[in-house]
Amino acid sequence: MTQDIGITSLGGYIPRLRLQRKSVAAAHQWLAPNLMGKAKGERSLANWDEDALTMAVEASRDALGRDDDRSHIDAIYFASTTMPFSDRLNAGMVAAALTLESGIQSADIASTQRAGTTALIQALNAVGAGTAKNALVAAGEHRRTRAASTQEMDFGDAGAALTVGAEKLIAKFVGSHTETVDFVDHFRGEGEEFDYNWEERWIRDEGFSKIVPKAIAAVLEKTGVSADGIDHFVMPCTFPRLPATLAKKSGIDPDKVRDNLALNCGEAGAAHGLVMLVHALQDAKPGEKILVLQFGQGCDALIFETTDLIGTMSEKRGITGSLAQGRQEDNYMKLLVFNELVEWEQGMRAEQDNKTALTTLYRNEDMIMGLVGGKCTKTGTVQFPRSRISVNPNDHTVDTQEPYKFAEKEAKILSWSADFLSFSKAPPNHYGMVTFEEGGRIMMSFTDVIPGTVDSGMDVDLAFRIHSKDSRRGFTRYFWKAVPRVSAQASATAQAAE
């Protein structure tokens, strides 16, 4: 008897900033008045220190929970078409940030909008074949677009993560089918900054309308699932009515088509199939079947059936929780500055050589990437950074420290400062001392701050973010930052308004 495999946990992340499309359309009305037709709703906007990798890390942390022990994960697949490095294992960086074991399998899946679903299929195949027991699939997307393009309006930034295994399934894998067709709806050549897009009618009529139904028919035949047995139809698509049309054409009730999150997130490229799948899982009831499709040089089609354990995911932030944490943004210039689409005066304080010492990074990787400090086995003193000598003022023990992970610990702001003098892409620059409930303190930068709401004693979460970029060499440096909790900032804002 074949063992059931499937999804064991879920996680999602959408940046807090939600750029109002009307602000974008208004900025371009003199040049491209046609964009006013897309001015409804909002799109997610990654902060300047976020990218595909950091969003994948945040979604993965949501999926894995706050448990420090992640030794059960033995494979990781990272999917994106906007990875920060072309020749460096990005999945390895995600693994380092999550403090996964070094003996895991790892792979980057890229170069197609199907990367997210393809990574999920690879993980399911690995678990099914027994070459992995618990695999993590993480996806993130942060695409740059030309100003006044329809993509600027349609796209959004997001990440999603799923764990795959054979025990405690929240959704059983029923089957999959892939159509591989070199249909070019868009492309981005080596060294190019932006996608080159083909004509929309061609993409709709010759691409989606012919390739997707073929994939649906094949997966239904393979699995023996009837079209009327599908409860959730997941298909990322920027053509508003096309998913319902294709569902109906395939015999599936158009009412089963899932919201593509166009009005409150935007289309997150290779990650969007998994983003929508996570969203569907958060709404699904036990025993429901979910059909997931992702178009891109062909089409991936997967079917899952939820189990009674789907209710155990109610505490996950996922996509539902991320959508609820959004903050309205009306300043279109932030999109241009954060995505380096406009040259702006950064001042002399930005004039520095950010060359990274790769030897130092390697020797201290767990501290820099995983925020791992030390805990003295004799006195219990917790400290960051870890060192041979304990900082305990009454007992400077030597070589008694064991690794101690800070990233998932409860923390508060002890002291803070905000200034316009030091360089920041989102001034004023906030930073301060963060103290941890179980001991230890770290001087950190703050991010996702609402100016005027920060105060000592405020609860913060920690987030893996871009620290700085070495533009001369094309190297991105990462570290952890403190993020004031949404509830705390909202409370401070309300008090200031009274």
Secondary structure, DSSP 8 states (H G I E B T S, - for coil): -----EEEEEEEE--SEEEEHHHHHHHHTTT-GGGGGG-SSEEEE--TT--HHHHHHHHHHHHH-S-S--TT--EEEEE-SS-S-SSS-HHHHHHHHTT--TTSEEEEE-SSTTHHHHHHHHHHHHHHHTS-SSEEEEEEE-----TT-HHHHHB--EEEEEEEESSS-SEEEEEEEEEE----SEE--TT-SS-EE--HHHIIIIIIHHHHHHHHHHHHHHHT--GGG-SEEE---SSTTHHHHHHHHTT--GGGB----TTTT-B-GGGHHHHHHHHHHHH--TT-EEEEEEESSEEEEEEEEE-GGGGGGTT--HHHHHHHT-EEE--HHHHHHHTT-S-----GGG-------HHHHHHTHHHHHH-EEEEETTT--EESS--SB---TT---BS-EEEEE-TTS-EEEEEEEEESSS--SSSSEEEEEEEETTS-EEEEEB-S--TT---TT-EEEEEEEEEEEETTTTEEEEEEEEEE-HHHHHHHHHHHH-
